[in-house]
Amino acid sequence: MSTQGGTKAVLAALAANLGIAVTKFVAFLFTQSSSMLAESIHSVADSGNQGLLLLGQRRSAQPADEDHPFGYGRARYIAAFLVGIVLFSVGGLFSAYEGVEKIRHPHELESGLVAIVILLIAVALESYSFATAMRESAKVKGDRSWWRFIREARAPELPIVLLEDLAAELGLLFALGGVGLTMLLDDPVWDGVGTLAIGILLLVVAVLVATEAYGMLVGEAATPATVATIRATLAAAPGVSAVIHLRTLHLGPDELLVAAKIGLPPTVTMRDVAATIDTAEAALRAAVHTPMRIFLEPDVPRDPAAATAPATA
């Protein structure tokens, strides 16, 4: 996945959320709507999250050193996990608490029309951010479904921005519903209901984001399609009789560790072994466009059946 595309989507989301947060806070001061307050906090949390993603990208770009010989690529995964925590605590828990309080102790809504206008402006700004994220994601999604793209993506920025923007759009609709029903029915309880719905929505999205980031932090293999390409490329390399074992691991969104034990004929010389490994590595780099650290161990298969056994990721 392109880092450039993820950065563009994050910057678009950051610009939109900063503008939306200021607008919503002003509207809250006029209306005293708990839905508006929840949406304001939501936008502030989202802005902070985009800042975390950008910081993670910057940290991951540091060159490898003695203490971190495989680089800092996983800094982006740490940032993604922190985003899930911020969404859960600052966004979800606060909104849910505020909603319950406003349902128990309703507060009269002031200047409801102002809230409606502000929310419609926020919908327009959020739609711009969402459209940018979808456009950048479409460049790397291929023919996968959106859900499969989010689950299989090894770069966290685009999936997180997609989920955040979707939650923001739905949250704005919940806020519009809460404020609209409060004005229509003259019952401020509905403002609290809208706030509670926003909180529950953010909690669900936060769990999704944190779960995906956790998997990346623990260490995920390359996608099944990439593993299949690596296996087929190694098996087809001149001089390779079998792929005995194969392991892959994402060191970061844009770097892959490939470790494999490859079978060679029993009559090969050391010069042949070196040439075979060099050829196989060159073939891998030509077939897989993600930067890789490749470690190939030559071996002579003792069991013919082992040479045909499926390699694992």
C-alpha angles and dihedrals in degrees: 000000000000115000089204092060092048091050092051091052092047093050091049090050092047093052092047095046095048091053092044093048093054092046093049094048090053089049091049091054089055099041106027086216114163089209089057091049091049091049090048092054089044091056092046090051091048091050090052090048092054088050089053092051092051091048090050091052091050093049092047091057092067113114120250117268138181094279093045106031093170093051133240100289094127091064085088090057091050090052090050092052091050088052089059091051093049092048091050098046109027096031110027105031094042093049093046091050092047091049094052091048093051091048090051094041109025118204123206113253116238125203095359091176090061089054092051093051092047092048092051090051089050091051090055093049093045090049089058091053092045092049090051092051092048092047093051092043092051089062091065103023096082115182094330121118117254091250092050090048091054092047096046101039113115094193109072103203103078097042091048094048089047092052093043093049092047090050090047093052092048091044091054089051090051090050091049089050093049095047093041094051090045090056095041097047097028088231117127091198088084090062088059091047090054090050092050091050090053090051094050090048092052092047091054093048091046091055091050092050094046092047093053092045091048091056090051092048093050089051129269129207122234115279116281090252092053092046090051091051092049092048094048093046093051093046091051095048114115112263096016112119098180146355101234100176132004129186128176131185133178108235086186137336091283103036132064132197113215120188120174141164109218128194120235131186113270093239098060122121126224089257089054091049092053092046092049093050092047091050093047092050092050090049091051093051090050093049099042116047096197112100109257141195103213126199116180122184116198119219141163110236110234095189115053089206090059090060091062097041113115113261118231131225 
